[in-house]
Amino acid sequence: MASPFPHGQRRPRLAAMPDRKHSFPPVVAPDTRLLVLGSLPGERSLAAGRYYAHPQNQFWQLLSPAADRDLVALPYAARLEALKAARIGLWDVVASATRPGSTDAALRDIDPHDIAALAAQLPDLRAIAFNGATAHRHGMRQLGSAAARYTIVALPSSSPLHTIGIAAKQPAWTMLRTYISDNE
């Protein structure tokens, strides 16, 4: 049988569909005052089964002053416990999506988390902070009118792809301690 393709050409390859990626469960305590939301864990984090596992991601370093602990120096389970003790919660706006690689720009076919439902279960919640523009954009859509109940903070991304230096990012992240303080 003759090939349907012109002389010397091969059948085009179909692009492989990226695997569906799934977020982790929320890290919250009943007295959570601040909820920090990312977009969807990257490849390294998914492979390790840990939030912000990429060694170049600045998340733990940036959040340390707000938590009043050196989170970087702690083993992962102790980091999560330190967050809860500081009344900081952690989750993602995307429950699942297809995405080749780790960049937020490549997110497709997004299934969102019900952030408003989680927030409603946290009676002491004062603020919701978004780690990066993608998390902020999707999270605000998901919160809808419930956003008015909380202080909303758009943070510079902790991702190594966000090229401003950590010194420029740190003030916004350090300000998060305002929302967990007993003085507010």
Backbone torsions as a table, in degrees:
resi	resn	phi	psi	omega
1	MET	NA	138.5	-178.3
2	ALA	-77.7	146.8	179.4
3	SER	-72.7	140.2	178.3
4	PRO	-77.1	-4.7	-178.0
5	PHE	-98.0	147.1	180.0
6	PRO	-55.8	159.2	-175.6
7	HIS	-46.1	120.8	175.9
8	GLY	84.7	-5.2	179.7
9	GLN	-93.2	151.2	178.3
10	ARG	-102.4	164.5	175.7
11	ARG	-63.0	132.3	178.4
12	PRO	-65.3	142.2	177.2
13	ARG	-82.0	141.9	174.6
14	LEU	-82.4	136.1	178.5
15	ALA	-66.8	134.5	178.5
16	ALA	-67.4	136.7	176.5
17	MET	-74.8	130.1	178.0
18	PRO	-65.6	149.2	177.8
19	ASP	-65.0	151.0	175.5
20	ARG	-75.0	131.6	-179.0
21	LYS	-106.5	142.5	-176.6
22	HIS	-123.0	141.8	178.9
23	SER	-73.8	172.9	176.7
24	PHE	-94.9	166.6	175.4
25	PRO	-66.9	158.3	178.1
26	PRO	-68.2	151.4	173.3
27	VAL	-111.5	100.6	-178.5
28	VAL	-143.0	159.9	171.7
29	ALA	-124.1	161.7	-179.1
30	PRO	-57.8	-26.6	-178.5
31	ASP	-99.9	20.3	179.2
32	THR	-56.9	129.8	178.3
33	ARG	-108.0	-25.2	-177.7
34	LEU	-129.9	128.3	176.9
35	LEU	-113.0	118.8	179.1
36	VAL	-101.9	123.2	-175.6
37	LEU	-116.8	127.7	171.8
38	GLY	-98.4	-170.7	179.4
39	SER	-89.2	-75.1	179.7
40	LEU	-154.8	134.8	-179.1
41	PRO	-54.3	143.7	177.1
42	GLY	-78.3	179.4	-175.9
43	GLU	-56.4	-47.1	-178.9
44	ARG	-62.4	-42.9	179.9
45	SER	-65.8	-43.0	178.5
46	LEU	-62.7	-42.7	179.7
47	ALA	-64.3	-37.2	-178.7
48	ALA	-84.6	-16.8	-176.6
49	GLY	69.6	32.4	-176.7
50	ARG	-139.5	141.7	173.0
51	TYR	-63.0	137.6	172.8
52	TYR	50.7	53.7	-177.7
53	ALA	-86.2	-15.9	-179.9
54	HIS	-64.1	127.8	-175.5
55	PRO	-62.7	-20.6	179.2
56	GLN	-92.7	-7.9	177.1
57	ASN	-71.9	134.9	-172.9
58	GLN	-93.8	7.5	-173.8
59	PHE	-51.1	-55.7	-174.3
60	TRP	-65.2	-35.4	178.1
61	GLN	-69.4	-44.4	-179.5
62	LEU	-65.6	-35.9	-176.0
63	LEU	-84.0	-15.9	-177.5
64	SER	-54.0	-47.9	180.0
65	PRO	-61.3	-37.4	178.9
66	ALA	-67.0	-38.8	180.0
67	ALA	-79.8	-10.4	-178.0
68	ASP	58.2	37.4	178.6
69	ARG	-149.3	150.4	172.4
70	ASP	-82.2	90.1	-177.0
71	LEU	-66.2	-31.3	-178.2
72	VAL	-61.0	-36.5	-176.0
73	ALA	-75.9	-12.2	-175.6
74	LEU	-91.2	149.1	168.9
75	PRO	-62.7	159.2	-172.4
76	TYR	-55.3	-49.1	-178.3
77	ALA	-60.4	-37.9	178.0
78	ALA	-69.1	-32.1	175.9
79	ARG	-60.8	-46.8	-178.9
80	LEU	-64.2	-40.6	177.7
81	GLU	-65.2	-39.0	177.7
82	ALA	-63.6	-38.8	176.7
83	LEU	-62.0	-48.6	-179.4
84	LYS	-62.2	-40.5	178.4
85	ALA	-63.6	-31.2	177.9
86	ALA	-84.6	1.0	-179.8
87	ARG	68.2	35.5	177.1
88	ILE	-111.8	128.6	175.9
89	GLY	-103.9	162.6	-175.5
90	LEU	-143.2	134.7	176.6
91	TRP	-164.8	-172.9	178.5
92	ASP	-127.8	153.9	177.8
93	VAL	-80.5	-24.1	-178.1
94	VAL	-101.6	122.1	176.4
95	ALA	-76.3	-44.9	176.7
96	SER	-158.4	157.2	179.9
97	ALA	-167.1	166.0	168.3
98	THR	-95.8	141.6	-178.6
99	ARG	-165.5	117.8	170.2
100	PRO	-76.4	129.3	179.9
101	GLY	76.2	-151.8	-172.1
102	SER	-121.1	-2.9	-174.2
103	THR	-78.6	140.4	178.5
104	ASP	-62.2	-31.0	-178.9
105	ALA	-62.9	-21.7	-177.8
106	ALA	-92.0	0.8	179.9
107	LEU	-63.9	131.8	178.6
108	ARG	-139.6	158.5	174.6
109	ASP	51.2	55.9	-172.9
110	ILE	-79.4	131.8	171.7
111	ASP	-110.3	112.8	-173.4
112	PRO	-81.4	157.9	168.7
113	HIS	-80.7	157.9	175.3
114	ASP	-91.1	81.7	-176.9
115	ILE	-65.5	-39.3	-179.7
116	ALA	-61.4	-38.9	179.4
117	ALA	-66.4	-42.7	177.9
118	LEU	-63.9	-46.3	-179.4
119	ALA	-58.7	-39.0	-179.8
120	ALA	-64.9	-22.8	179.3
121	GLN	-85.9	-2.7	-177.5
122	LEU	-112.5	90.5	-172.3
123	PRO	-63.6	-23.3	-179.1
124	ASP	-95.1	2.5	-175.2
125	LEU	-63.5	126.8	-179.9
126	ARG	-109.4	-36.3	-172.2
127	ALA	-142.9	150.5	173.8
128	ILE	-123.7	123.0	-179.3
129	ALA	-112.2	137.4	-179.1
130	PHE	-108.8	124.2	179.9
131	ASN	-84.1	87.7	177.7
132	GLY	102.2	163.4	-174.3
133	ALA	-67.9	-37.3	-179.4
134	THR	-66.1	-45.6	177.7
135	ALA	-60.2	-42.3	-179.9
136	HIS	-62.4	-48.4	-177.8
137	ARG	-60.1	-51.1	-178.3
138	HIS	-70.0	-40.4	-177.8
139	GLY	-64.6	-40.4	179.1
140	MET	-65.1	-38.3	176.4
141	ARG	-61.7	-43.2	-177.6
142	GLN	-69.5	-36.3	-179.6
143	LEU	-71.9	-35.3	-178.6
144	GLY	55.7	-134.0	-176.9
145	SER	-68.9	-19.2	178.1
146	ALA	-64.5	-20.7	179.8
147	ALA	-59.5	-28.6	-178.0
148	ALA	-64.5	-18.7	-179.0
149	ARG	-78.5	-12.8	-171.2
150	TYR	-129.3	157.8	167.3
151	THR	-77.5	130.5	-179.5
152	ILE	-105.9	130.7	-178.5
153	VAL	-123.5	122.4	174.7
154	ALA	-96.9	110.8	-177.2
155	LEU	-94.2	150.8	168.8
156	PRO	-67.4	138.7	-175.4
157	SER	-59.8	140.8	175.8
158	SER	-82.0	-4.2	-178.2
159	SER	-63.6	145.0	174.8
160	PRO	-66.7	-15.5	177.9
161	LEU	-76.5	-20.7	176.9
162	HIS	-82.7	106.4	-161.5
163	THR	-81.7	-4.9	175.5
164	ILE	-70.2	150.1	-176.0
165	GLY	-70.2	161.1	-178.9
166	ILE	-62.1	-32.8	179.1
167	ALA	-62.7	-34.3	178.2
168	ALA	-76.0	-28.9	-179.9
169	LYS	-80.2	-34.0	-168.3
170	GLN	-56.7	-42.3	-177.6
171	PRO	-56.9	-42.7	179.6
172	ALA	-63.8	-39.4	179.4
173	TRP	-71.4	-39.2	180.0
174	THR	-65.2	-33.5	178.6
175	MET	-60.5	-18.6	-179.8
176	LEU	-60.1	-25.4	-179.3
177	ARG	-60.1	-23.9	177.7
178	THR	-56.3	-36.6	-172.6
179	TYR	-84.3	-12.6	178.6
180	ILE	-107.6	-6.6	-178.6
181	SER	-68.2	149.1	174.7
182	ASP	-77.1	-9.6	-176.9
183	ASN	-85.5	-4.3	-179.0
184	GLU	-83.4	NA	NA
